[in-house]
Amino acid sequence: MALDKSKYFFSFYRDLEDLLFNYLSREKKREIFIGILGSISGKNNKIHYKIKDLVPFPNLSDTPESIATPPDNWLSIIEERRILLNDNLKFLGFIHSHPEKSSKKSKLDDDFGLQLLRQFGPILMFIIGYKFTLRCYLIDEDKTKIIQGDLKKFKIKMQ
């Protein structure tokens, strides 16, 4: 699926937004890394990513405030979680934080997003920065696009 003239948007399932906000509030000085599972639907050129589960990983870096490195087996863990919850869920991408920094993606974020794109196809990359500003990127066919979403707790920061 290449980026086209469709409208892309996302929403969080049930109380996940509150859980995410509370988790980030507790871990506000650490970069966090969370895999996201959900479903994709759409009609009339509107594609909706509905986020239904979050799979957090500990920051294993020597400098936890700056680099969140997921464990090598994180995709296996996400796959097991997906099967446990509902085999119809899909791996949608990841949420990552930049404590006290901009929610713009970095070169490392770009590289990791492209690696996942090659493995899994189009993915979402959420980056949450200073004062809970958020950007959601859709990475597809080596292109990146910011997409809108339905959130109450987070401010969506546009480029």
Buried (B, 14 or more C-beta within 10 A) or exposed (E): EEBEEEEBBBBBBEEBBEEBBEBBEEBBEBBBBBBBBBBBEEEEEEBBBBBBBBBBBBBEBEEBBBBBBBEEEBBEBBBEBBEEEEEEBBBBBBBBBBBEBEBBBBEEBBEBBBEBBEEEEBBBBBBBBBEBBBBBBBBBEEEBEBBEBEBEBBEBBEE
